[in-house]
Amino acid sequence: MSNTASLRHLRWDDRGLLPAVVQDAETRQILMVAWMNEEALQRTLETGETWFWSRSRQALWHKGATSGNIQRVREVRVDCDGDTLLVLVDPAGPACHTGHRSCFYRSWEAFVEEAGEPQEGAAAQREAVTPGRRRVLDRLFAVIESRRENPPPGSYTARLFAAGEDEIVKKVGEEAVEVILAAKSQGDRRLIEEMADLVYHSLVLLAARGLTLEDLEAELRRRFRPSSQPPSPTQE
């Protein structure tokens, strides 16, 4: 499918890279933007699945190799200047390591608020009344997913993933015991600290299983009922 000689006609930057815009072939939604070098593009064309170049790890990576969220390539297009690629794909799951279908899930107003900058006018009013935002958990889970996909040296989270699911489950159990001990005799501050540890390790377990915060939220939403409705026997 590929032609090695043709790759040389592309306008690679001084690092030998091109930006690759990944788009859902059916919905035309932009899913992500990543970088390809010649080998990544070659593998993408030969295997029919997306490969990219990680600038942080200086290594090739196969999208979905860990999470299972591979992207099957329908077509690769080149822009008029030959310096940007458009990759039309059929995604097997979310493109973003946060669990969102697209990496472009935040409005500008949401981004500004996450960055800690004050908002003005109507944008601030819209954000003030938007319910159910999980900004801290979203950011934490994004970091956890990033450590799984691109493990940096010295990262505790990356070491947990490398140790395997059994070790992660063990840590969740240990932290659950610490929460109980803190609740019984160590005061509120210690309880909060231990609860935070439990939440963190639980999120690592979710990521290790390829699950997301959206999966957890969907289950909680399924269980939620207005107080006027009697509980079902299975939810007592």
N, C-alpha and C positions, 0 to 999 in steps of 0.2 A: 504493500500500500504506500510505502514511503519511497522517497528518492533522495539519497544522501546528497547528491550534487545540488538538488533544489534547495536544500537547507542553507547552503552557502549564500544564496541570493537574498536571504532574509537580513534585515538590518539589526543584528545583535548589538546590544550595548557594550560598553567597554569591559563588562564582566562576563560577556558571552551569554546574556540573558534577554528574554523577551517577556513582557507581561501577557498573561493568558486570561481572557475574560471567559468565564464558564457560564453558559446559559442553558436553561431547561429547554429542550428541543420542542416540547409540546406547549408549555405555558408561556414561553419566552421570558420567564422571570430570570433576572441575573442572580446567579447563585453565589459566586465567589470570584475573586481575582487572585491569581498566584503567578509564579514565575516558572519559566521553562528554559533549560539550556538545550543544546542540540540532542543530547542523549535522552532527556526527558521527552522531547517532542518525538524523537525516533521511537521510543518505547510506546508512547501514546498512539502513534500511527500503526505500529506493528501489533500491539495487543488489543487495541480497540477500547482501552480503559485509560483514564487520565493518570499521568505521571507528572510530577513537578520537581523543582529544585528548591530545597530549603536553604535560604540565605543564612539563617541562624546556625544551622547544623552543618552547612556546607556538604549536603548529601541529597541524593535522589530520594523521593518518597512517592509511594503508590497510594493515591487517594482511596481510603476505605480499607487498606490492608489490615488495619487493627479493628476498626469499628464495623466493618462490613458495608459501609456506605459508599460503595464504589460508584463510579460514573461511567456508564457505557457510552462511548463516543459514536455519534451519528455522523458528524461532519466537523472538519476544521477549516476555518476561513482565515484569510490574511487580509489586513486592511490595506488601503491604497498606498501607504508608505512602506509597507513590508516590515513594520516594527511593532505590531501588536497582533495577537491571535484571538480569534473568537472560536470557542469550542462548544458545539451544540451536543448536549448529552441527555441521556435518560438516567436520572439519579436513582440509586437504590435506597436512598435515605437522605437525612439532612446533610446539607453541604457544610454547615457551620459547626465548629467544635463545641459551640454552646448548646447544640441540639436544635437550633432553628433551621428551617428549610434553607434559608438564604443567609449569608453573612451580613446582608444589608437590611437587618430587621429593625434598626433604631431610627427614629426620626432625629432631625437635627436638634430639636428641643430636648429630647431624651438624652442625647449625647452631651449637650451642654450641662444638663443637670447632673449627670454622672460625673462629669469633670469637676463639679463643685462650683460652677460659675452661676451667679444670679441671673434669673430670667426676668424679662419685663413684658408687660402688656398681656395680650390675649394668649400668647404661648405659655406664660407662667400660669395663667388661669386654667388652661386646658390640662397642664400637667398636674396642677394641684388637685383636680377632681378625678384624675384617672385612677381607678381602684386596682388593687391586686398587683402592684409592681414589686418585683423581687430584685431590686437593683444589686444589693450586696450578694445575695445568693447567685444571681446570674453571673456576676463578675467572678465570684469564687469558683463556680462550676466551669466557667470559661477557662480559667487558669488550670483547673484540674484536667480538663479535656486537652488543653494544649500540652500539658506535661505528658499525657498519654501518647499523643500523636508525635510530639517532638521533644523527647526527654533530654533536658539539659543536665550536664554533669553536676553532681552535688545536690540535686533536688530530692527532698524527702518523698514527695509525691511520686516522682519517677521511680524511686527505689521500691515503693509499695507496689506499683504496677509490675515492676520487674520480678518482685518476689512471688507474685501470683495471687489468685483469688483467695486461696485458703488463708494466706497471711493477712489479707485485707479483712476477711471475715473475723479472724482472730482479734484483730485490732478493734473492730466494731464491738465485739463482745467485751473486751477489756474496758473500753470506754463506757459501755453501758453499766458495768459494775461500778466504775468510778463515779458515774452520775448518781447511782443509788447511795453510795457511801457519802458523797457530798451532801445529798438531800437529807440524810439522816443526822449528820453531826458536824458538817464543816461550814455551814453558813451560806447565805445567798450568793455572795461573790464567787465562792468556790464552785457552787452549783452552776452558775452561768458559764464559768470557764470550762468545766467538764462537759456541760451540754454543748458548748461550741466545738469541743474536740469530737464529741459523738456525731454531731451534724457533719463536720468535715469528713470524718472517716466513712460515714454513711454515703456521702456524695461520691467519694472515691469508689466505693463499692458499686454505686449506680453506674458510674462511668466505665468501670471494669466490665460490667455486664452489657454495655452498649445501650443503657437506658438513660433517660434525660429527666430534667426537672419538669418538662411538660408531661411525661408519663406519670410522675408523682402527682402533679397538679390535677391531671385528669381523674385519677383514682380518688383524690380528696373531693373533687367536685361531684363525682358520682355518689359519694357518701353523704354529701351535704344535703340537708333538708331544712326547710323553714321550721321553726320551733312548734308550729301548730300541727305538724304532721307527726303521727306516732311512729316510733322507730320500728323497723322490721325486725323479726326475731333473729335474723342473721347479723344484725348490726348492734345488738345489745352489748 
